[in-house]
């Protein structure tokens, strides 16, 4: 029997992602001197970036994290300043905890985080950036073994979240396009609730091979209606960045935009909007930063993990809604929490 979504597994993912937040803090204190630069007074984000040599993406990962940790805060002018707590990581404060934090400053993960912050990513990208396609090179997700390992690693999270997401998506007799659908569980669950609907899952061929196996098991689960799901799904191999997307009534982008930098996110939103029929909707399921870019801590830790492993980061709802509007969609103001620090937002195509 399918588990009824109840317990939130966020404590597990928060402990995992906290490692990346810790690396940010130690690197900020001992390798970038962020708090020391602010010890003499507030600075604008642009000035602070310039002084410590950070590009937009690493700054948009590091500064919200330090705010969420209550080391930095924004003043009434929008400048960053050190908090009373953060002063204990500056030389002017006696006593301070600079030395204590420095016990881990030569940890390999901290040293690599400092490199990635200064470089806006790893120095060596010849093998691709984690599971994200790099330039014209083949996608790492085209490697059958790597793709299987990664897709199955995400399966448990998707199985837990997908019934909650499906229950919050619109009821429809139309078509759902699940872009970079991975395991396929979000689509499986939605089709289970919408017995007359159809769906397309678009992803790399090696990923779809795993999703096909998972669909076979889902269809044989014994849940009412599960056996009909596989007859209403099309698996479409493709590259969402380049290939034509099928027309659809609903488009789901789950844990998708956060793999990509801002310069890729707007074209993605444009492509998705073009694939949605008039009156249709774009739904995003992800973990969102506060619009003020000052937390929450669980999401800034996740953003650090994404910065480490992908070309992206976590974004705020405001950033998404700006992309939606520029793509010709009407963003709604609704924020729907799910679990594990994720939520849903959506926009309508006029």
Phi, psi and omega in degrees: 000139179294136178295134172284123183299115180224284185294135179270126183271015182305322179304326180293310182291328178295318178296321178298312187282341180300332177304319182286325175295321177298319177299321178299314182298312182294319178296321180297321183281316192253347182237342179240345179056039184298310184291327178295322178297331181264000186292339180262003178144166183295155175223150173292160178302318181296317180294319180294318176303316181296318183293325183257001172074043180251140172280179187299312186296308179300325177295322180286349172267313187287311187295315175300326179294316180294329174290317180297329177281356180068028174269327177234163174206163176267137176272184185294343179265000181086010178270155178273139177218161179282137176278173176300321177294316182296336180297339178284004172241027175235154185293331182290342181269124178232122359284168175219173183249021180300313180296321181295314177297328182289351177301334181252012187292338179259011174300135183305322179294322178292316180298319179290324176298319178299318178298314183292326175295315182290331185259354188059048178131176180293153179291324182255112178245017185297334179262015186085166178258102183051242185254021185247135179301137180244112177059225181270001179290159176299150177289137173304335181282001172273351174280118188301316183291314179296317181297317179298314181301312184290316181297316179290330177296328180273353187297319181297317178298317181294320178299323181287317186275330190299322177296326180290316179297313182301322181292337181263345175287159182296146169286136188202152170259006185270211187242139177249131171252116180258101185276134186053050189290348173058241183295335181088357187297326180297319178291317180304312184292323181292319178295330178296327180272346184231083193291346179254002183272165175233168183206155172236132173253121180252127178194182177292149184305318182294327177291317181296331176299319178289319180298325178297319178295318179294325177294321179300316179293320179299318182295334181260015185287343182087359177288141182304124179088349184298328183291343180272346189296316187291339178280353182244013181244137169248129174264119183242108175293141179175173178246111184296340181277344187227325187278153176293134180265142178292150177292145186208163176269323177232139174235127179252126174241093183259122180049051187243300184303327187292352176277354192233152178286167185302326183290344176265333186294320179295313175300326176297313178300321178297315180295319180294317180299322181293333182276348184268132178289154177307133184088352179279179189223146171254124179244134178241128174246119184195180172261129189246137169289157169300150178299334178281356180058045180229022180148197354287164187301318181301325182278326176292327173296318179295321178300321177295321177296317179294320176301320180294320193254346185225188177265007186240208180190178170283149180237161177275161175299324180299318179297315178300314184294330174293318176297316180301312183297317179295335178276001178090013177263160176257104180292141172270165180264001185285134174241117184248110177288145173247254175212175177056034178071019177257168176199176180240140166226163183206162180219155184248141173269119182301000000 
